[in-house]
Amino acid sequence: MNADMTQKATETAVTNEAKSAQPNKTRYHCYGKTMDPHSATAQFFINVVDNTFLNFSGEHAQGYGYCVFGEVVEGMDVVDAIAKVKTGQRMGHSDVPVEEVVIHEIREM
């Protein structure tokens, strides 16, 4: 989604590799997806607590889980600050930041 809550253009979806990925623990970030386990494109989230219920549990729609693809190694204070922003309803979506939150840069280490 763009900041105005419209769908953004994306590349082809990736195959869910959660079966062999790291577990969903604090600091790890994962692909966002729809109910289709192999639908991840541009969205991601960062675990701010351990979320073991998001791990792979079986090769079926609900069991694929969310694939971890990286870890926050610096700047967790920024992630924690983002996690504390006020959220609400916006454009048919719930739990959306009331004020726009923009990540300007992410670097691979």
Order of alpha helices (4+ residues) and beta strands (2+ residues): beta-beta-beta-alpha-beta-beta
